[in-house]
Amino acid sequence: MRITVLGTGYLGATHAACMAEMGFDVLGMDTDPEKISALSAGTPPFYEPGLERLVRRHLKSGRLRFTSSYSDVQRFTADALTLHFLCVGTPEKKTDRAADLRFLDEAIDRLAVVLRGPSLVVGKSTVPVGTAERLAHRLKENAPAGAHVELAWNPEFLREGFAIGDTLDPARLVFGVSSPRAESLLREVYRIPLDRGVPLVVTDLPTAELVKVSANAFLATKISFINAMAEVCESTGADVTHLARALAHDPRIGGQYLLPGLGFGGGCLPKDLRAFQVRAGELGVGHTLGFLREVDAVNLRRRRRMVDLTRERCGGSFRGKRVAAWGAAFKPGSDDIRDSPALSVAASIQLQGAEVTVYDPKAADNAYKSFPNLTFASSALESAIGADVLLHLTEWPEFRELDPAVIGAVVAARQVIDGRNTLDARRWHEAGWSFHALGRPARR
């Protein structure tokens, strides 16, 4: 069996490399020639721990290669059973916040014309429910093999920074299928994790489509819930980190994603949350998911609260002030800056008159391309020089390990705001810092 992967972004490049690791011959395809050139040279155009090593290993083994040509896809599939995985991006539309399916539709249309024998196309992209059925009809209409072309849906559940482990050893697998043959082929693809006992849910296409957006909506709701409690804590003098710890001991609630702070960002949760609301409205059940609007609103309010707290520490105005921002990526372990709370805060403060210097160990280059008006430093210490306020915005492990006394020697004022609630408040306070964190009483 051979595998093609259409789309080589975070999802596709990881999936292609991991399928090669599982022993398959894999062809990754993307219409972006720069991305294909980088991957073919063994250098993914984004940071994901362990991915470069895996790509290089299987370029060398011969089980993995990349192309920007659908003709190569046709040749690759000519004499062997091949599964085609759709890993194309479905970004948020700027107009109505629905999922933009243009790239997925284009991939389906261009793939269909090269499918001349029995084929299984497997969607992994996150899509509005009902998309799979539409694409299945589109495939059968446009593929020379016609009714012998089948579509299945196998949603992804990757966490950036942990994507390889989540692919090779997933928490669960979901197969949305319309025939025993499709299920059998997917079982063969995932034989290794299934033999290890990974849970499998076999279901229909619409249920499989709903699994991913439902999971993201639930996780976003959990994050926004504890951040709503942080707002309550700030008005009462309570400590949201202690509250979260107490709630986490309840087995019905658990501690995962119960992390108070600056909120969520990235290329999945925000856009999937909004697209889910739009699709619910199209289906006539928009009222049912109305609460997701407040989930989104709570998340965005945390960013504004961080800006307000920083302004307070600057004496009520940002004019003439210097602010150090630790973090640009939306989360540690990634260089992804899509909808990054850290950069949203930094850019907002800069627009209001402060000089903002940003440091991030992996995402600085991406951040500079999108925010060239911000200043970027090559180290956390350099970013703090002359700062009136220090902001902790992305919870990279190195920030927790820094010595507050060393940082304190270069700042203009020892004021820190922990937007992620992961710094050791006692250490910073003992080093003479005024310490504030979202949802916690200030320590001066």
Summary of the structure (lengths in Angstrom):
residues: 444
radius of gyration: 23.6
end to end distance: 63.7
largest distance: 72.4
contacts: 1563
relative contact order: 0.09
helix: 47%
strand: 14%
